[in-house]
Amino acid sequence: MPQKITKTASSLVKDALAEVPAVSVHEALSFAESDTHVFVDLRDGVEQARGMIPGAVASSRGLMEFHIDPDSPAHNPAFNQDKTYVFYCASGGRSALAAKVAMDMGLSPVVNLTGGIAAWTAAGGAVE
C-alpha cells in the first residue's frame, strides 16, 4: 500500500518560517564582525566546501541536533555560548527547519537568515 504523505516539505518550511524569527541579509551583514553572533552553516559538506561565511560553524542539517546536545559525543562547544545564532543554508528553507528544531531543543536566541548564503553573496557578503 502506498504511503499517504499528509504534510509536504514546503508546508513544513512554511510553518518553520512562520515560527522562527528572521533576519534580513542587510542586518546580518552587520553581524559579520560581531562577537555577539554566531553564524551556523546548515548545508552539507559539499556545499560548505564552495564557501562559508567567515567564522561560521559548520553543522550539517543531518547532525545539527547532535552538535547542539551537550550530552552527545558529537557535541560542538560552539553551541554553549551566550550569543545569537544565525542559521543559514543555500536559500533559507533547511535553515528554517533546523532553527525550529534548535529552538525546540532550547537553543536561544536563534534567527534564520532570509535568503540564505545566496542572498548573502548577492549582497556582497564575504565567503571563505
C-alpha positions as semicolon CSV with decimal commas, in nm:
position;residue;x (nm);y (nm);z (nm)
1;M;0,000;0,000;0,000
2;P;0,147;0,341;-0,092
3;Q;0,231;0,593;0,175
4;K;-0,012;0,879;0,237
5;I;0,202;1,185;0,300
6;T;-0,005;1,436;0,496
7;K;0,242;1,728;0,504
8;T;0,464;1,844;0,224
9;A;0,820;1,965;0,263
10;S;0,710;2,311;0,154
11;S;0,436;2,321;0,419
12;L;0,690;2,224;0,687
13;V;0,922;2,503;0,569
14;K;0,632;2,750;0,561
15;D;0,540;2,657;0,921
16;A;0,903;2,693;1,035
17;L;0,938;3,030;0,860
18;A;0,626;3,149;1,043
19;E;0,768;3,045;1,380
20;V;1,139;3,128;1,358
21;P;1,248;3,492;1,379
22;A;1,405;3,607;1,052
23;V;1,691;3,843;0,987
24;S;1,750;4,020;0,657
25;V;2,080;3,984;0,479
26;H;2,146;4,356;0,524
27;E;2,104;4,326;0,900
28;A;2,310;4,004;0,905
29;L;2,596;4,174;0,720
30;S;2,637;4,398;1,023
31;F;2,684;4,086;1,239
32;A;2,986;3,967;1,037
33;E;3,236;4,129;1,274
34;S;3,016;4,095;1,583
35;D;3,127;3,899;1,886
36;T;2,762;3,853;1,990
37;H;2,652;3,645;1,690
38;V;2,745;3,300;1,564
39;F;2,668;3,204;1,204
40;V;2,574;2,838;1,163
41;D;2,600;2,682;0,816
42;L;2,343;2,401;0,781
43;R;2,437;2,298;0,427
44;D;2,606;1,966;0,355
45;G;2,984;1,935;0,330
46;V;2,997;1,962;-0,049
47;E;2,806;2,289;-0,036
48;Q;3,015;2,420;0,254
49;A;3,332;2,345;0,060
50;R;3,218;2,600;-0,201
51;G;3,246;2,873;0,062
52;M;3,111;2,965;0,402
53;I;3,053;3,291;0,585
54;P;3,386;3,364;0,759
55;G;3,391;3,224;1,111
56;A;3,070;3,024;1,065
57;V;3,019;2,696;1,249
58;A;2,979;2,404;1,007
59;S;2,688;2,189;1,126
60;S;2,506;1,999;0,853
61;R;2,131;1,960;0,877
62;G;2,177;1,589;0,946
63;L;2,400;1,635;1,253
64;M;2,285;1,965;1,398
65;E;2,082;1,815;1,684
66;F;2,382;1,611;1,794
67;H;2,611;1,915;1,775
68;I;2,372;2,115;1,999
69;D;2,308;1,841;2,258
70;P;2,569;1,875;2,536
71;D;2,523;1,506;2,624
72;S;2,604;1,390;2,271
73;P;2,951;1,259;2,184
74;A;2,928;1,483;1,875
75;H;2,853;1,798;2,080
76;N;3,013;2,115;1,945
77;P;3,104;2,364;2,223
78;A;3,027;2,649;1,980
79;F;2,665;2,592;2,084
80;N;2,741;2,667;2,451
81;Q;2,784;3,039;2,404
82;D;2,555;3,316;2,523
83;K;2,518;3,456;2,172
84;T;2,260;3,489;1,897
85;Y;2,276;3,200;1,649
86;V;2,219;3,298;1,285
87;F;2,124;2,985;1,091
88;Y;2,167;2,975;0,714
89;C;2,162;2,733;0,423
90;A;2,152;2,786;0,046
91;S;1,826;2,983;0,036
92;G;1,665;2,968;0,382
93;G;1,441;2,659;0,386
94;R;1,665;2,400;0,551
95;S;1,795;2,655;0,797
96;A;1,438;2,749;0,897
97;L;1,364;2,381;0,967
98;A;1,688;2,347;1,161
99;A;1,630;2,669;1,356
100;K;1,284;2,547;1,457
101;V;1,431;2,223;1,593
102;A;1,714;2,413;1,767
103;M;1,456;2,636;1,935
104;D;1,257;2,327;2,038
105;M;1,577;2,192;2,194
106;G;1,617;2,513;2,397
107;L;1,885;2,696;2,199
108;S;1,815;3,068;2,220
109;P;1,817;3,314;2,062
110;V;1,810;3,169;1,711
111;V;1,730;3,355;1,388
112;N;1,707;3,244;1,026
113;L;1,896;3,430;0,754
114;T;1,635;3,518;0,493
115;G;1,755;3,407;0,150
116;G;2,050;3,209;0,287
117;I;2,400;3,230;0,150
118;A;2,261;3,311;-0,196
119;A;2,126;3,641;-0,059
120;W;2,445;3,691;0,143
121;T;2,674;3,666;-0,161
122;A;2,434;3,868;-0,381
123;A;2,458;4,148;-0,122
124;G;2,839;4,135;-0,133
125;G;2,890;3,930;0,184
126;A;3,228;3,763;0,216
127;V;3,277;3,387;0,191
128;E;3,586;3,180;0,258
